[in-house]
Amino acid sequence: MYKIAIAVAAIVLLIPFASKSFASNIEVDIHTGSADPNQHLTFYTSATTAYVGDTLKFSNGDTVTHEVVSGDPNSGPNGKFDSGTINLGQSAYYTLTEYDVGTFSFYDKSYPWMVGTIQVQETPSGYKVIHNVGADVGDGKTTFDVQYQSAKNIISASIGAKDKSLNLVLVGKTTGNDNLVLRLPTGLISPPFFGVQLDGQFTKDFTVSDEQGIEVVTIPITTMTEQVSIVGTQVVPEFGPVAMLVLAASVIALVLFTRFTPARKLG
């Protein structure tokens, strides 16, 4: 019974990671007050990176309706995308195709000061994409997309700020020995790597090559491999200002608690 409870808890804990890792939606939010030119608000995020096959999700969090079109206010709509009226609390979707590779620009038809761009990239054949790697550390504002190729799927990608590591959880089956190929932005993790761990054990059996600012790491895995960690000399993002304030407050609270807690008498 105890083992069953642990297994159920583990599955429940992995569900949010799985939904985050495989999410193909790119969130583009319309904030409250965007319709007021004095607020100087635009789309959030107004610029990001996406891949062919990803879906842009325009969500209206404002108090008025909006209409998003592709193009720019100066030359007008280019005909690729028109959301129509997006009511309060509603969303509109657009799936990127190979014809959108490059800079995909959009703006609000009713409020043309609201503009945004998406840098659309082709995903190498056979690769999958994990979005927003790095959102779990620092101030959560610096994130990266990681491409990978494997018979197994990655359901969790997290950053270990303490040991400068990228930690991956894999699920699925392979027909035998296989390779996990990772395309890592140098801004996320910088070589030379201290090492690679498979299920907690260091291995020297991996290769690293550079492809125009992308570190391609090839790691042999087996049918039993469930966790892969890459320990590097640098993992970005580091602790942001918000995290530092939280850390400072925690230290102060600990000091005050220690200072004012009465000492316990022995005996």
N, C-alpha and C positions, 0 to 999 in steps of 0.2 A: 504493500500500500504506500509506504514511504517513497519507494523508487518511482511508483506511478505518479505521485504528487510532484516529484522533482522533474520528471519528464514533461508533465503538463505545463509546469511553470516555465520550463526552458522554451517550450514551443510558443507560449504566450509572449515571452520576452522577445523572441525572434521575429514575431509578426510585424512590429513597427519597422524593424530593420529591413525586412524583406520588402515591405511596401515602399520604403524610401529608396532602396538600392535600385529597384527595377522600375520606378516611376518614370514614365516617358513624358509626363507633362512638365512644361516649363512655365512656371507661374509668373504672370505679368499682372500686377495688382493696380487697380485704380483707387486711390485713397480718398477718404472724405475731404472735401474742400478743393478737389482738383478743378472743379468748374469755376472757381474764383481765381481770376488772373493775379490777384494780389497775394495769393498764397504761394505762388511760384512752385506749384507741385506738378509733377509729371508722372509717368509710369514708374512702377517699382517692381523689378529693377528696370531702369530705362535702357540698359545695355547689358547683354550677356552673351553666352555662347551656347549653341545648340547644334544638333546633328540631324542629317536627313532621316526622316521617320519620327522625329520628336514632334510632340503636339504643343503648340502655344495655347495657354489657357488665360484668357483675358477676363479677370473677375472684377465686377463693379462693386466697390465698397463705398461709393459716394452716395449722396442723397438725391442725385438726379440721374437721368439716363445718359448713356454715352454711346458713341458709335465709332469703332476703330476700323481704319482702312489702311491698306498697304500703300506705300508711296511717301511723299513728303508735302508739307503745306504749300511750298513754292510751285511745284509742278503739278500737284494734285494726285489723285488716286491712280495707281498703275494697273488696277483691275485684277490683281492676284487675290486679294482678300478684302471682304467687306463683312463686318460682323453683324450689320444691321443694328437695330436698337437693342442695347444691353440694359435690361431693367435693373432696378435696385436689387442687389443681392444675387444677381444672375451672372452667368459666365458665357463666353463665346470661345470657340475652339478653331484652330487652324493647324493642320498637319503639314510639316515642311517636306518638300520634295527635292529632287536633284536640281530642279529649275530655280530653287531658292538659294543655292550655294553662293556664298559671298555675303554681302551686307543686305539684310532684309530690314527695310525701314518701314515704319508705320507711324500714324498719328491719329489724333481724335478729330473727327470731321466737324464736330460742333465746337470744340475747344482746341484750335490748331496750335496753341503753345505747348500742348502735350504731345511730345514726340519720343520715339524710342527706336533702337536698332538691335537686331539680333545678328551675330556673326555665325552664319550657318556653314558647317563643315561636313564634308563627306566622311562617313565612317568606313574605315578600311574593311574590305570584304572579309566576312567571317568574324568580325569583332563585335562585342557587346559594349555597352557604355554604362558606367556608374556615375550618376550626377551628384554634385554637392558634397564631394569628399572633403573633409576638413570642417564641416559645419558643426561638428561636435566639440571643437576646441576653440580657444581664444574667444573673440567676441562674436564668432559665427558668421562674420561678414566676408571672409576670404575663403572661397571654395574652389574646387577643381573638378574637372571631369576626367575619369580614368577609363581608358579603353582596355579590354582584355579579351583573350581568346582561350577557350578551354572547353572540354566536354562537360565539365562541371559548371554550375552557376555560382556566382558570388552573391550571397544574401546579406552580407554586412561588410562595410568598409569603414574603419574608424582609425583615428590618429591617436597614438600614444605619445602625449607631449613629454612625459617624463623620460622615456628611453628613446625618443625620436624615432618612432616606428610607424609603419603603415600596416594595419592588422586586418586580414581578410578571413572571412568564414565562407567555406565552400560546401555546397550540397550537390548531390547527383551521383551518377554512376559513370564509370568509364569502362571501355572494353579491355583495358589493360593499362600499361604505363602510358602516360600522356604528358603534355607540356602545358603549363600555365604561362601564357605570354602576356605581359603587362606593358602598356604604353603609358609611362608616367611623365607628366610635365616636370621639368627641372625645378619649377617654382614650388612644387609640392614636396619633393624629396630629392636631395642632392647627393650624387656619388662623390667619393668612393663609399660604398656601403660597408658598414661594419660586418654585416652578415645577413643571411636569410635563414629563417626558422621554419621548419615543417612540423606542425603539431608540437611546438615547444623545443625541438631539437635543431641545433645549428647544422647547416649543410653547406658544403663548398661546391656542390653540383649545381651551378647556375651560371648564366652568361649575361653580360650587359653590353649593349651597343647604343651609340648615340645617333639619332636621326633628326637633325635640324631642331635641336632643343627638346626632343622627346627621348627619354631614357627607355629603351626597350629591354625589359628583363625577362629572360626565358628560364623557367624553373620546372624541372621534371617533377611530376607528382604521380601518385599511385591511386588505386581505387580506395585506399584507406585515408588519404589526405583530407583533412577537414579544416585545418587552420594554417595560414601562411602569413608570416610576418617579415617585413623588410625593415631592417634597422639601419638608419642612415646617419650621416653627419649633420643633417639639417632637415627638419620637417617644418613646413610653413602651412598654416599660420602659427606663430608663436602666441603667447598669451596677449590678448588685446587689452585695451584700457578698462573695459568692463570687468573682465576676469581679474585684472590686477586689483581693482577696487574691492571686489568680492573677497579676494585673498587677503587684502589688507584688513578688511573689516573682520574677517574670521580670526586673524592673528590677534587683533586688538581685543576681540571678545574673549579669546582664550586667555590672554594675559589678565584681563579684568576678572574673569571667573577664577583663575588660579590665585589672584591676589586677595579676593574677598571671600573665598571659600574657607571656612574655619578649619584649622588643622585637627585631624582626628587623634585622640589620645590613645596611646598604646596601653595594653594591659587591662 
